[in-house]
Amino acid sequence: MNPIAVIRKHVFGLPQAEFAACIGRSQPTVSRWESGELKPDISDLASIRELARTQRLDWRDSWFFGEKMPPANDQPKKRAGAA
């Protein structure tokens, strides 16, 4: 599975359209990233990282480059005190 699809599904748990809206892109663009037709540029990656930060999610930039996600029972979790 494409790293962006893994991040969207396993880190954010959002459908494409909602994820796209949160980072200021369109759903078709996210779909093209996930299919490999397009690649997100550096500003897109920064927007995804910032979304994780604002949602107080644990984050690793290496996930962008295909680092395997933790097992389901060890998924990134909101930090303590997160709303």
N, C-alpha and C positions, 0 to 999 in steps of 0.2 A: 504494500500500500504506500502511496506517495506520502512523504513526510508532512506536507501541509494538511492532507486529509487526516492523518493520525493526530496531529496537533489539534485540528478543529474538533474531531470526535472525542478524543481522550483527554485533552487538557481542558478545552472549553465546553465540550458537550453541547455544541450548538449546531443547528441545521445551517446549510450553506448560506441561505439568504440572511439569516440573523448575524452570522459571523461576518459576512461581507459588509453589512450595514455598520457593525461595530468598528470596523477598520476603514470605513470610507471607500469601499470598493463595491462593485456590482456582483450579484450572484453568478452571472455567467463568467466573470473574471475568475472567481474562486473555483468554479467548475473547471475552467481551462488550466488553472494551476494544478488541480488535483488529477487531471487527466494527463498532465505533462505537456500539453500543447503550448503553454506559456510558463514562464518562471517569474515568481514575485521578485521585484527589484529591492534594493537595500532599504528604501523608504517603506515598502510594504512589510518587510521583515521587522523593521523598527516599530511599525504600527502594531503588529501582532505582539511583539515583546511588551510594548506599552500597555496594551489591553490586558495582558496577563498581570502586569504590575498593578494596574488600577483595580483589578479584581482580586488582588492579593493572592495570586496563584503562585505556587512554586514554579520555577522556570529554569530551563537550560537551553542556551542558544544552540548547542550541539544537536538538538532535536531537528533543527532546520536541515541538517545535513545527514539525516537518516539514523542518528543514534537510536538504538532500540528503546522503546518506551518501557517503563517499569511494568511488572505484572499487574493485572487488574486490582489485586488486593493491596498494591503499593503505588497506586496512581497518585499524581501530584494532588495535594489537598490545599485548601485555603489555609493561610497562615492563621495562627491563633489571634483572636481579636478581630478577624475579618467579619464584615457584615454580610 
